[in-house]
Amino acid sequence: MSAAEGIDLAREALVLLCVVSLPVLLATLIAAVVVGVLQAATQVQDLTISFVPKILAALAAVLLFGPWIVERLVEFGRRMFALP
């Protein structure tokens, strides 16, 4: 493997990392914004109130997008092991 191929492989791995983490991060971001708006509207500033919905949103995103994420990672792994 040449240096250029190694750099391309590393770039592809980083892009894949960003793509597969995006659904979980977006779900957590949306939950954080909604909880933040509700906390600002009700003036309740408790840390546990903001923590639990974000964890639940991340878990729901992993359950919903988990098969897609695993499929992308397995596809990348197969391409890695098929390299000469």
Protein Blocks (a to p, Z undefined) as FASTA:
>chain_A
ZZklmmmmmmmmmmmmmmmmmmmmmmmmmmmmmmmmmmmmnopacfklmmmmmmmmmmmm
mmmmmmmmmmmmmmmmmmmmmpZZ
